[in-house]
Amino acid sequence: MTNYIINNLSEINNLLNKLSQEQYNAKLEVLTQASIGQHVRHIIEFYQCLFDSAHTRKVNYDVRQRDLKLETDIHFASETIEDLINALSNVKQDFPITFFADYSNSNGEAPILIQTTFYRELAYNLEHSIHHQALIKVAITAMNLTALIADTFGYAPSTIRHLNKCVQ
């Protein structure tokens, strides 16, 4: 499974290597004034939360850092993605973890605890990443930069398989 995630993160990194700092930081109306950098940061930090769970056996995506440097410094984001790729290359086995989820709109409610596994959360993070890639593709399209990405950027593998079947 890690190979699929590595390929996905590499696809994002390839885009970052083609964008300018200004394009990465541009606040776009089509993204409700968000930037590509904000979406990339969000993807990275979910993976970082998960890798932190290797030590604690607990994952809570709500407590991510929200590191402004990741969303504003394209080179730092690219280096951090490379670090994630290296970490993924060293994943050898699955293990149980507890997922902490707080879906309340106010403070004071106890989080929901769900038993899961590291691999299951890796799969979730891949799906989450693809979802944000689709939003990044909206930004790329709005900036007339679609030549920088594959037509299937932001598509789930099942969608790509379906499209390939329809072409035949």
C-alpha positions as protocol buffer text, in pm:
chain_id: "A"
residue {
  index: 1
  type: MET
  ca { x: 0 y: 0 z: 0 }
}
residue {
  index: 2
  type: THR
  ca { x: 281 y: 241 z: 75 }
}
residue {
  index: 3
  type: ASN
  ca { x: 382 y: 242 z: -293 }
}
residue {
  index: 4
  type: TYR
  ca { x: 45 y: 394 z: -386 }
}
residue {
  index: 5
  type: ILE
  ca { x: 89 y: 664 z: -125 }
}
residue {
  index: 6
  type: ILE
  ca { x: 447 y: 733 z: -231 }
}
residue {
  index: 7
  type: ASN
  ca { x: 328 y: 771 z: -592 }
}
residue {
  index: 8
  type: ASN
  ca { x: 51 y: 1005 z: -479 }
}
residue {
  index: 9
  type: LEU
  ca { x: 283 y: 1224 z: -273 }
}
residue {
  index: 10
  type: SER
  ca { x: 537 y: 1223 z: -556 }
}
residue {
  index: 11
  type: GLU
  ca { x: 267 y: 1349 z: -792 }
}
residue {
  index: 12
  type: ILE
  ca { x: 202 y: 1639 z: -555 }
}
residue {
  index: 13
  type: ASN
  ca { x: 574 y: 1706 z: -522 }
}
residue {
  index: 14
  type: ASN
  ca { x: 616 y: 1706 z: -899 }
}
residue {
  index: 15
  type: LEU
  ca { x: 355 y: 1980 z: -917 }
}
residue {
  index: 16
  type: LEU
  ca { x: 530 y: 2181 z: -646 }
}
residue {
  index: 17
  type: ASN
  ca { x: 853 y: 2162 z: -845 }
}
residue {
  index: 18
  type: LYS
  ca { x: 673 y: 2329 z: -1138 }
}
residue {
  index: 19
  type: LEU
  ca { x: 487 y: 2602 z: -949 }
}
residue {
  index: 20
  type: SER
  ca { x: 627 y: 2937 z: -849 }
}
residue {
  index: 21
  type: GLN
  ca { x: 617 y: 3054 z: -490 }
}
residue {
  index: 22
  type: GLU
  ca { x: 355 y: 3312 z: -593 }
}
residue {
  index: 23
  type: GLN
  ca { x: 131 y: 3048 z: -752 }
}
residue {
  index: 24
  type: TYR
  ca { x: 163 y: 2829 z: -442 }
}
residue {
  index: 25
  type: ASN
  ca { x: 57 y: 3117 z: -216 }
}
residue {
  index: 26
  type: ALA
  ca { x: -213 y: 3274 z: -435 }
}
residue {
  index: 27
  type: LYS
  ca { x: -547 y: 3309 z: -254 }
}
residue {
  index: 28
  type: LEU
  ca { x: -810 y: 3206 z: -506 }
}
residue {
  index: 29
  type: GLU
  ca { x: -1179 y: 3291 z: -507 }
}
residue {
  index: 30
  type: VAL
  ca { x: -1256 y: 2949 z: -653 }
}
residue {
  index: 31
  type: LEU
  ca { x: -1107 y: 2800 z: -334 }
}
residue {
  index: 32
  type: THR
  ca { x: -1293 y: 3048 z: -110 }
}
residue {
  index: 33
  type: GLN
  ca { x: -972 y: 3249 z: -67 }
}
residue {
  index: 34
  type: ALA
  ca { x: -761 y: 2944 z: 15 }
}
residue {
  index: 35
  type: SER
  ca { x: -434 y: 2864 z: -159 }
}
residue {
  index: 36
  type: ILE
  ca { x: -273 y: 2555 z: -304 }
}
residue {
  index: 37
  type: GLY
  ca { x: -26 y: 2585 z: -18 }
}
residue {
  index: 38
  type: GLN
  ca { x: -303 y: 2556 z: 239 }
}
residue {
  index: 39
  type: HIS
  ca { x: -429 y: 2235 z: 81 }
}
residue {
  index: 40
  type: VAL
  ca { x: -77 y: 2091 z: 59 }
}
residue {
  index: 41
  type: ARG
  ca { x: -14 y: 2177 z: 425 }
}
residue {
  index: 42
  type: HIS
  ca { x: -339 y: 2006 z: 520 }
}
residue {
  index: 43
  type: ILE
  ca { x: -240 y: 1687 z: 336 }
}
residue {
  index: 44
  type: ILE
  ca { x: 108 y: 1683 z: 490 }
}
residue {
  index: 45
  type: GLU
  ca { x: -12 y: 1743 z: 844 }
}
residue {
  index: 46
  type: PHE
  ca { x: -260 y: 1456 z: 836 }
}
residue {
  index: 47
  type: TYR
  ca { x: 27 y: 1222 z: 746 }
}
residue {
  index: 48
  type: GLN
  ca { x: 242 y: 1378 z: 1017 }
}
residue {
  index: 49
  type: CYS
  ca { x: -31 y: 1318 z: 1276 }
}
residue {
  index: 50
  type: LEU
  ca { x: -51 y: 957 z: 1168 }
}
residue {
  index: 51
  type: PHE
  ca { x: 325 y: 902 z: 1185 }
}
residue {
  index: 52
  type: ASP
  ca { x: 327 y: 1052 z: 1534 }
}
residue {
  index: 53
  type: SER
  ca { x: 81 y: 777 z: 1631 }
}
residue {
  index: 54
  type: ALA
  ca { x: 355 y: 519 z: 1580 }
}
residue {
  index: 55
  type: HIS
  ca { x: 490 y: 627 z: 1920 }
}
residue {
  index: 56
  type: THR
  ca { x: 168 y: 699 z: 2107 }
}
residue {
  index: 57
  type: ARG
  ca { x: -65 y: 449 z: 1936 }
}
residue {
  index: 58
  type: LYS
  ca { x: -318 y: 735 z: 1925 }
}
residue {
  index: 59
  type: VAL
  ca { x: -410 y: 958 z: 1632 }
}
residue {
  index: 60
  type: ASN
  ca { x: -607 y: 1281 z: 1649 }
}
residue {
  index: 61
  type: TYR
  ca { x: -610 y: 1479 z: 1325 }
}
residue {
  index: 62
  type: ASP
  ca { x: -760 y: 1780 z: 1505 }
}
residue {
  index: 63
  type: VAL
  ca { x: -434 y: 1852 z: 1687 }
}
residue {
  index: 64
  type: ARG
  ca { x: -220 y: 1904 z: 1378 }
}
residue {
  index: 65
  type: GLN
  ca { x: 25 y: 2195 z: 1393 }
}
residue {
  index: 66
  type: ARG
  ca { x: -120 y: 2411 z: 1117 }
}
residue {
  index: 67
  type: ASP
  ca { x: 235 y: 2516 z: 1032 }
}
residue {
  index: 68
  type: LEU
  ca { x: 225 y: 2837 z: 827 }
}
residue {
  index: 69
  type: LYS
  ca { x: 570 y: 2761 z: 686 }
}
residue {
  index: 70
  type: LEU
  ca { x: 430 y: 2450 z: 513 }
}
residue {
  index: 71
  type: GLU
  ca { x: 157 y: 2650 z: 344 }
}
residue {
  index: 72
  type: THR
  ca { x: 371 y: 2950 z: 248 }
}
residue {
  index: 73
  type: ASP
  ca { x: 715 y: 2805 z: 168 }
}
residue {
  index: 74
  type: ILE
  ca { x: 693 y: 2578 z: -135 }
}
residue {
  index: 75
  type: HIS
  ca { x: 1048 y: 2446 z: -88 }
}
residue {
  index: 76
  type: PHE
  ca { x: 986 y: 2355 z: 277 }
}
residue {
  index: 77
  type: ALA
  ca { x: 664 y: 2178 z: 177 }
}
residue {
  index: 78
  type: SER
  ca { x: 850 y: 1984 z: -92 }
}
residue {
  index: 79
  type: GLU
  ca { x: 1123 y: 1881 z: 152 }
}
residue {
  index: 80
  type: THR
  ca { x: 861 y: 1773 z: 404 }
}
residue {
  index: 81
  type: ILE
  ca { x: 689 y: 1559 z: 142 }
}
residue {
  index: 82
  type: GLU
  ca { x: 1026 y: 1396 z: 71 }
}
residue {
  index: 83
  type: ASP
  ca { x: 1057 y: 1324 z: 443 }
}
residue {
  index: 84
  type: LEU
  ca { x: 714 y: 1160 z: 438 }
}
residue {
  index: 85
  type: ILE
  ca { x: 811 y: 951 z: 136 }
}
residue {
  index: 86
  type: ASN
  ca { x: 1124 y: 834 z: 320 }
}
residue {
  index: 87
  type: ALA
  ca { x: 917 y: 749 z: 629 }
}
residue {
  index: 88
  type: LEU
  ca { x: 671 y: 554 z: 414 }
}
residue {
  index: 89
  type: SER
  ca { x: 961 y: 358 z: 265 }
}
residue {
  index: 90
  type: ASN
  ca { x: 1042 y: 237 z: 617 }
}
residue {
  index: 91
  type: VAL
  ca { x: 691 y: 121 z: 709 }
}
residue {
  index: 92
  type: LYS
  ca { x: 721 y: -252 z: 775 }
}
residue {
  index: 93
  type: GLN
  ca { x: 412 y: -361 z: 967 }
}
residue {
  index: 94
  type: ASP
  ca { x: 65 y: -267 z: 1074 }
}
residue {
  index: 95
  type: PHE
  ca { x: -30 y: -203 z: 1437 }
}
residue {
  index: 96
  type: PRO
  ca { x: -343 y: -108 z: 1628 }
}
residue {
  index: 97
  type: ILE
  ca { x: -408 y: 256 z: 1715 }
}
residue {
  index: 98
  type: THR
  ca { x: -692 y: 453 z: 1866 }
}
residue {
  index: 99
  type: PHE
  ca { x: -849 y: 728 z: 1655 }
}
residue {
  index: 100
  type: PHE
  ca { x: -974 y: 1026 z: 1856 }
}
residue {
  index: 101
  type: ALA
  ca { x: -1258 y: 1212 z: 1684 }
}
residue {
  index: 102
  type: ASP
  ca { x: -1439 y: 1522 z: 1809 }
}
residue {
  index: 103
  type: TYR
  ca { x: -1732 y: 1605 z: 1586 }
}
residue {
  index: 104
  type: SER
  ca { x: -1894 y: 1848 z: 1828 }
}
residue {
  index: 105
  type: ASN
  ca { x: -1920 y: 2219 z: 1754 }
}
residue {
  index: 106
  type: SER
  ca { x: -1846 y: 2319 z: 2112 }
}
residue {
  index: 107
  type: ASN
  ca { x: -1593 y: 2242 z: 2382 }
}
residue {
  index: 108
  type: GLY
  ca { x: -1650 y: 2006 z: 2667 }
}
residue {
  index: 109
  type: GLU
  ca { x: -1779 y: 1697 z: 2491 }
}
residue {
  index: 110
  type: ALA
  ca { x: -1577 y: 1380 z: 2516 }
}
residue {
  index: 111
  type: PRO
  ca { x: -1414 y: 1265 z: 2193 }
}
residue {
  index: 112
  type: ILE
  ca { x: -1526 y: 951 z: 2019 }
}
residue {
  index: 113
  type: LEU
  ca { x: -1265 y: 675 z: 2037 }
}
residue {
  index: 114
  type: ILE
  ca { x: -1245 y: 432 z: 1748 }
}
residue {
  index: 115
  type: GLN
  ca { x: -1013 y: 134 z: 1730 }
}
residue {
  index: 116
  type: THR
  ca { x: -833 y: 124 z: 1397 }
}
residue {
  index: 117
  type: THR
  ca { x: -495 y: 33 z: 1256 }
}
residue {
  index: 118
  type: PHE
  ca { x: -202 y: 222 z: 1113 }
}
residue {
  index: 119
  type: TYR
  ca { x: -261 y: 73 z: 766 }
}
residue {
  index: 120
  type: ARG
  ca { x: -630 y: 161 z: 774 }
}
residue {
  index: 121
  type: GLU
  ca { x: -537 y: 520 z: 858 }
}
residue {
  index: 122
  type: LEU
  ca { x: -278 y: 521 z: 579 }
}
residue {
  index: 123
  type: ALA
  ca { x: -558 y: 423 z: 341 }
}
residue {
  index: 124
  type: TYR
  ca { x: -774 y: 704 z: 481 }
}
residue {
  index: 125
  type: ASN
  ca { x: -490 y: 952 z: 436 }
}
residue {
  index: 126
  type: LEU
  ca { x: -447 y: 848 z: 74 }
}
residue {
  index: 127
  type: GLU
  ca { x: -817 y: 906 z: 6 }
}
residue {
  index: 128
  type: HIS
  ca { x: -796 y: 1237 z: 194 }
}
residue {
  index: 129
  type: SER
  ca { x: -495 y: 1341 z: -14 }
}
residue {
  index: 130
  type: ILE
  ca { x: -673 y: 1259 z: -341 }
}
residue {
  index: 131
  type: HIS
  ca { x: -973 y: 1466 z: -229 }
}
residue {
  index: 132
  type: HIS
  ca { x: -749 y: 1768 z: -168 }
}
residue {
  index: 133
  type: GLN
  ca { x: -570 y: 1709 z: -498 }
}
residue {
  index: 134
  type: ALA
  ca { x: -907 y: 1746 z: -669 }
}
residue {
  index: 135
  type: LEU
  ca { x: -942 y: 2085 z: -500 }
}
residue {
  index: 136
  type: ILE
  ca { x: -586 y: 2175 z: -600 }
}
residue {
  index: 137
  type: LYS
  ca { x: -680 y: 2082 z: -958 }
}
residue {
  index: 138
  type: VAL
  ca { x: -963 y: 2337 z: -940 }
}
residue {
  index: 139
  type: ALA
  ca { x: -702 y: 2599 z: -849 }
}
residue {
  index: 140
  type: ILE
  ca { x: -464 y: 2484 z: -1124 }
}
residue {
  index: 141
  type: THR
  ca { x: -748 y: 2507 z: -1376 }
}
residue {
  index: 142
  type: ALA
  ca { x: -846 y: 2855 z: -1257 }
}
residue {
  index: 143
  type: MET
  ca { x: -484 y: 2969 z: -1303 }
}
residue {
  index: 144
  type: ASN
  ca { x: -469 y: 2815 z: -1654 }
}
residue {
  index: 145
  type: LEU
  ca { x: -188 y: 2582 z: -1549 }
}
residue {
  index: 146
  type: THR
  ca { x: -339 y: 2244 z: -1641 }
}
residue {
  index: 147
  type: ALA
  ca { x: -37 y: 2165 z: -1859 }
}
residue {
  index: 148
  type: LEU
  ca { x: 153 y: 2112 z: -1531 }
}
residue {
  index: 149
  type: ILE
  ca { x: -54 y: 1811 z: -1422 }
}
residue {
  index: 150
  type: ALA
  ca { x: -184 y: 1484 z: -1560 }
}
residue {
  index: 151
  type: ASP
  ca { x: -548 y: 1473 z: -1663 }
}
residue {
  index: 152
  type: THR
  ca { x: -604 y: 1224 z: -1380 }
}
residue {
  index: 153
  type: PHE
  ca { x: -456 y: 1446 z: -1107 }
}
residue {
  index: 154
  type: GLY
  ca { x: -703 y: 1438 z: -819 }
}
residue {
  index: 155
  type: TYR
  ca { x: -885 y: 1128 z: -944 }
}
residue {
  index: 156
  type: ALA
  ca { x: -934 y: 823 z: -726 }
}
residue {
  index: 157
  type: PRO
  ca { x: -786 y: 501 z: -868 }
}
residue {
  index: 158
  type: SER
  ca { x: -1138 y: 358 z: -902 }
}
residue {
  index: 159
  type: THR
  ca { x: -1236 y: 657 z: -1118 }
}
residue {
  index: 160
  type: ILE
  ca { x: -929 y: 611 z: -1337 }
}
residue {
  index: 161
  type: ARG
  ca { x: -1010 y: 239 z: -1379 }
}
residue {
  index: 162
  type: HIS
  ca { x: -1370 y: 325 z: -1465 }
}
residue {
  index: 163
  type: LEU
  ca { x: -1265 y: 585 z: -1722 }
}
residue {
  index: 164
  type: ASN
  ca { x: -1019 y: 341 z: -1878 }
}
residue {
  index: 165
  type: LYS
  ca { x: -1292 y: 79 z: -1905 }
}
residue {
  index: 166
  type: CYS
  ca { x: -1524 y: 330 z: -2074 }
}
residue {
  index: 167
  type: VAL
  ca { x: -1260 y: 413 z: -2337 }
}
residue {
  index: 168
  type: GLN
  ca { x: -1222 y: 51 z: -2447 }
}
